[in-house]
Amino acid sequence: NDLYWDAEITKAHMRIGNSGTPNSSRTLVDTSGKHPNTFNNFYGRLRIARRGKEWSVYIARFRDGTEIDDASLVERWIDETGNPMTERKIAQVMIAICRWDRNTPVYNMQIDDLKIWKINKVPSNTKPY
């Protein structure tokens, strides 16, 4: 029996890399959370960060009616293999909202906000302002 046919299961999937750069693809997270329905009716926060060779992912579903993080997960990966994406500047961000197979899609989906920050390295001998 195919349980996906009539079950609502929202998955969090984040990866780095692209098909044009050999050995650059790495899945950082691919999960539905602690339970198969953890991220259903998702309204929340998605974060991906790179600090040096460490990549981290944070996903949190807001508590109903609030913007307070509730069901969440954190994944980390330290690049010890020299993935080409670790040393590059951000060139693009892709966000996809997909349906599975021929199931009726949900028509009310949106991305409210997208931010990209660069964290500058400040030398230890710099005077604070």
trRosetta pair geometry for C-beta under 8 A, 3 or more apart (Angstrom, degrees):
i j d omega theta_ij theta_ji phi_ij phi_ji
2 5 4.8 79 102 -23 104 109
3 6 7.6 -85 -170 50 44 72
3 7 5.2 9 157 -3 82 138
4 7 5.9 -81 -122 51 28 99
4 9 6.5 -76 -121 27 80 128
4 100 6.1 -93 165 137 122 154
4 101 7.7 118 120 -1 118 127
5 101 7.8 -34 -107 54 68 153
5 103 7.7 177 -154 -76 47 111
7 36 7.0 -18 161 147 133 137
8 37 6.8 59 91 -117 89 95
8 40 5.2 77 126 -126 113 125
9 32 5.3 -48 -173 -115 96 143
9 36 5.1 -56 -115 178 107 94
9 37 6.9 -90 -107 -82 60 55
9 40 7.3 -66 -116 -75 23 100
10 32 6.6 122 77 -138 47 86
10 37 7.8 63 24 -146 86 44
10 38 8.0 -119 68 73 93 60
10 39 4.2 -118 95 102 111 94
10 40 4.9 160 5 -88 114 45
10 41 7.7 -146 -17 4 148 31
10 42 5.4 -162 148 -28 159 116
11 30 6.7 13 171 -171 122 62
11 31 6.5 174 -153 95 84 20
11 32 5.0 -60 -97 -79 71 72
11 39 7.1 130 -94 60 12 136
12 29 5.7 -16 116 122 103 120
12 30 7.5 -158 93 -125 59 24
12 31 5.8 -11 55 63 92 71
12 32 7.4 150 11 -103 75 25
12 33 7.1 80 4 -53 115 80
12 39 5.9 158 -40 -63 96 168
12 46 7.4 180 -141 -114 111 107
12 59 4.8 -6 -132 -114 160 169
12 73 7.5 176 55 51 154 126
13 27 7.3 -50 -162 -148 83 105
13 29 6.8 -159 -128 98 28 70
13 30 4.8 31 -115 -112 83 75
14 27 7.5 121 85 -163 47 60
14 28 4.7 -40 98 61 97 111
14 29 5.0 33 37 44 96 93
14 30 7.9 -147 30 -62 50 61
14 46 7.6 164 -74 -171 127 113
14 48 5.6 -177 -171 -84 144 127
14 57 5.2 164 60 -120 149 136
15 25 6.4 11 166 -165 125 78
15 26 6.2 173 -158 86 83 42
15 27 4.5 -43 -96 -104 106 53
15 28 6.0 177 -100 6 40 79
15 30 8.0 18 -56 -59 100 102
16 24 7.1 -100 126 161 84 81
16 25 7.3 174 90 -138 53 35
16 26 5.3 -2 54 54 92 92
16 28 6.6 65 -11 -35 91 113
16 55 6.9 -108 -24 -122 142 156
16 83 7.1 79 99 150 127 144
16 85 4.6 169 155 115 120 163
17 21 6.5 -135 -158 71 78 109
17 24 3.6 155 -133 123 98 81
17 25 3.5 -157 97 -86 151 44
17 26 5.8 119 -22 9 126 66
17 83 7.2 -88 -76 -173 107 116
17 84 7.8 91 -116 61 85 93
17 85 5.4 -106 -76 -38 61 139
18 21 5.4 71 63 18 86 98
18 24 6.1 -9 35 92 57 134
18 25 7.3 -172 8 -73 11 87
19 25 7.4 26 -79 -57 50 126
21 24 3.9 31 101 -10 110 146
21 84 5.3 -129 166 77 130 147
21 85 7.4 130 96 -57 150 84
22 84 7.9 88 71 -10 56 140
23 83 7.0 -145 138 -125 85 62
23 84 6.8 106 89 -8 86 104
24 83 6.0 105 -134 -173 52 87
24 84 4.7 -55 -95 51 104 106
24 85 5.1 108 -164 -33 99 100
26 55 8.0 134 101 36 132 162
26 77 7.1 -180 152 132 132 162
26 79 8.0 -141 -17 -101 174 99
26 83 5.8 -46 -22 -115 137 151
26 85 7.5 -139 21 39 110 134
27 30 5.3 -14 176 -27 132 117
28 48 7.0 111 70 -129 164 111
28 55 5.9 -105 -113 128 129 129
28 57 4.9 137 135 -38 124 134
28 75 5.9 142 160 102 82 128
28 77 5.9 -125 -127 3 83 133
29 57 4.8 -136 -15 95 130 162
29 59 7.1 -158 116 -15 162 130
29 73 7.3 141 -144 108 143 125
29 75 4.6 165 -77 20 108 154
31 73 6.9 -44 80 76 140 172
32 35 7.3 -74 116 104 104 37
32 36 5.0 16 116 -139 152 43
32 37 7.4 12 161 -39 119 18
32 38 6.0 133 143 33 71 98
32 39 6.2 -139 -166 25 59 105
33 38 2.7 -101 87 70 146 151
33 39 5.2 151 -23 -26 128 92
33 59 7.8 -123 -86 102 96 126
33 61 7.9 -23 -88 -12 155 124
33 71 6.0 30 -161 161 147 122
33 73 6.2 -159 -123 -29 72 129
34 38 5.3 115 40 -80 72 141
34 71 7.1 -124 18 -154 111 108
34 73 7.7 176 -40 -72 80 113
35 38 4.9 133 53 -49 74 89
37 40 4.5 -27 -164 -7 78 128
38 61 6.9 -177 154 -2 74 142
38 71 5.0 -170 -171 169 95 148
39 42 4.8 8 175 -82 83 114
39 44 7.7 -96 -138 24 88 141
39 59 7.3 -24 -98 153 130 127
39 61 5.6 -168 -119 -63 62 127
39 71 7.1 -145 -74 104 60 131
42 61 5.6 -101 -131 -112 72 101
43 61 7.0 76 58 -158 49 74
43 62 5.2 -53 103 38 86 114
44 59 7.1 70 115 179 132 67
44 60 5.0 -154 -176 101 122 57
44 61 4.2 -102 -54 -116 146 33
44 62 4.7 -172 -95 -17 72 74
44 69 7.2 83 -151 -118 104 68
44 70 8.0 -105 -106 36 122 83
45 58 7.1 -16 116 117 106 98
45 59 7.2 174 90 -149 64 36
45 60 4.7 9 50 54 101 97
45 62 7.4 95 -15 -54 85 88
45 69 6.5 -50 25 -94 127 102
46 58 7.6 154 -161 87 31 62
46 59 5.7 5 -112 -110 67 78
47 56 7.7 -2 115 110 100 89
47 57 6.9 155 88 -158 64 42
47 58 4.1 4 55 54 112 99
47 59 7.6 -156 29 -66 68 44
48 55 7.2 -10 -173 -172 88 95
48 56 7.4 170 -152 87 44 49
48 57 5.4 -8 -104 -105 74 74
48 58 8.0 -163 -69 25 35 66
49 55 7.1 159 85 -155 49 49
49 56 5.0 -9 58 57 97 92
49 57 8.0 -174 22 -74 70 33
49 58 7.8 20 0 1 108 103
50 54 7.1 160 -152 86 52 48
50 55 5.2 -19 -99 -100 80 71
50 56 7.9 175 -80 18 35 67
50 86 6.8 -174 -159 -138 134 63
51 54 5.3 -15 65 65 82 100
51 56 7.6 3 12 4 100 110
51 119 6.9 -16 -107 60 92 146
53 78 5.7 54 118 -165 98 74
53 79 4.5 -125 -172 54 90 89
53 80 7.3 86 158 -68 139 48
53 86 5.7 25 -127 -170 65 139
54 76 6.3 -14 -169 -167 101 104
54 77 7.4 157 -154 83 55 42
54 78 5.1 -26 -98 -100 75 75
54 79 7.6 -149 -76 8 26 78
55 76 7.0 154 84 -157 55 52
55 77 4.8 -9 59 61 103 92
55 78 7.8 -174 22 -82 69 27
55 79 6.8 70 -12 -35 104 100
55 86 7.6 -104 -49 -105 106 90
56 74 6.7 -12 -171 -168 103 92
56 75 7.0 164 -154 86 55 50
56 76 4.8 -16 -103 -103 83 78
56 77 7.8 179 -78 23 42 62
57 73 7.8 3 109 107 97 89
57 74 7.0 158 82 -154 59 44
57 75 4.5 1 51 54 108 96
57 76 7.7 -159 21 -71 69 38
58 72 6.9 -4 -172 -172 81 111
58 73 7.6 179 -145 88 44 47
58 74 5.4 -5 -101 -104 75 79
59 72 6.3 170 91 -150 53 63
59 73 5.4 2 55 51 97 86
60 69 3.8 -26 174 -141 148 103
60 70 6.9 130 -178 40 90 44
60 71 7.0 156 -153 85 56 47
60 72 3.8 -11 -102 -99 84 106
60 73 8.0 -178 -74 19 57 49
61 69 7.8 100 64 -152 33 57
61 70 5.7 -51 88 63 77 96
61 71 4.5 7 42 58 111 98
61 72 7.2 -154 20 -70 62 59
62 66 5.8 -155 172 87 106 68
62 67 5.3 -51 -129 -128 139 36
62 68 6.2 103 -154 54 80 42
62 69 6.6 -63 -102 -93 55 33
62 70 6.2 75 177 4 20 100
63 66 4.7 8 75 49 95 118
63 68 4.8 -11 22 72 114 99
63 69 7.7 42 -18 99 85 12
63 70 4.1 123 -66 -57 74 127
69 72 5.4 22 174 -59 111 134
79 82 6.9 134 155 -56 105 14
79 83 4.9 -97 -142 19 128 105
79 86 4.5 -131 64 -79 168 149
82 86 7.3 -126 -157 39 31 132
83 86 4.9 101 71 -18 88 104
84 87 6.9 -69 -166 39 41 97
84 88 6.7 36 150 -26 73 117
85 88 5.7 -64 -146 31 40 115
88 91 6.9 -31 151 -24 125 104
90 93 6.9 3 -176 -51 121 90
90 116 6.1 -143 88 -162 163 137
93 114 6.9 166 95 -171 146 130
93 116 6.8 -156 -31 -75 141 123
95 111 5.7 76 107 -79 159 146
95 114 7.4 -129 -23 -96 141 128
97 109 4.7 163 176 138 160 149
99 103 5.6 -150 175 73 109 90
99 104 7.6 -122 -148 112 145 20
99 105 4.0 -98 -61 -94 139 88
99 106 7.6 164 -90 10 101 68
100 103 5.5 28 70 20 76 125
106 109 5.8 93 100 -43 104 107
111 114 6.1 23 153 -49 127 102
122 126 5.3 -94 175 37 94 150
123 126 4.9 118 68 -32 81 100
